Amino acid sequence: MTQRPSFDEYCEQHHIQPGEYGAAFAAYLHEVSGWDGDIEQVESAGATSTAPRSELQVEPTDDDEREQGE
């Protein structure tokens, strides 16, 4: 089995700069996974409902409220 480089090693090998990390990480995942871009439905083992999950509700913290009032 061939050992895959870490993301840091990948960046060093390809001379990737910090501003390029987002796109580089996507390219790194593609390289190490071999994903071909095709997608398919994945069923969870033991799933009992196909209803969509409700959206996450985020309550502001005291810090958030102070920032908005400034």
C-alpha positions in Angstrom: 0.0 0.0 0.0 1.4 3.4 -1.0 1.3 6.0 1.8 -0.5 9.2 0.7 1.1 12.6 1.5 -0.4 14.7 4.2 -2.1 17.9 3.1 1.0 19.8 4.4 3.3 17.6 2.3 1.0 18.1 -0.7 1.2 21.9 -0.3 5.0 21.7 -0.1 5.3 19.5 -3.1 3.1 21.8 -5.2 4.4 25.1 -3.8 0.9 26.1 -2.6 0.5 29.4 -0.8 -1.9 30.1 2.1 -4.3 32.0 -0.1 -4.7 28.9 -2.3 -5.4 26.4 0.5 -9.2 26.1 -0.2 -8.8 25.1 -3.8 -5.7 23.1 -3.0 -7.6 21.1 -0.3 -10.3 20.2 -2.8 -7.6 19.1 -5.3 -5.8 17.1 -2.5 -9.0 15.3 -1.6 -9.7 14.5 -5.2 -6.2 13.1 -5.6 -6.1 11.0 -2.5 -9.7 9.7 -2.9 -9.7 9.0 -6.6 -13.3 10.4 -6.8 -14.5 10.6 -10.4 -17.2 13.2 -9.8 -20.1 10.8 -10.1 -22.6 10.8 -7.3 -25.2 8.3 -6.1 -27.8 8.1 -3.4 -26.4 6.7 -0.1 -28.7 4.9 2.3 -27.9 5.0 6.0 -28.0 1.7 7.8 -31.0 1.7 10.1 -32.5 4.9 8.7 -36.2 5.0 9.5 -37.2 8.3 8.0 -36.7 9.9 4.6 -38.0 13.3 5.8 -35.5 16.2 5.5 -33.9 17.4 8.7 -35.1 20.8 10.0 -32.8 23.7 9.5 -30.3 24.4 12.3 -31.4 27.3 14.4 -28.6 29.4 15.9 -29.3 31.7 18.8 -27.0 34.8 19.1 -24.7 34.8 22.1 -24.2 37.9 24.3 -21.1 38.7 22.3 -23.1 38.7 19.0 -25.7 41.0 20.5 -23.0 43.4 21.8 -21.3 43.6 18.3 -24.6 44.4 16.6 -25.3 47.2 19.1 -21.9 48.9 18.5 
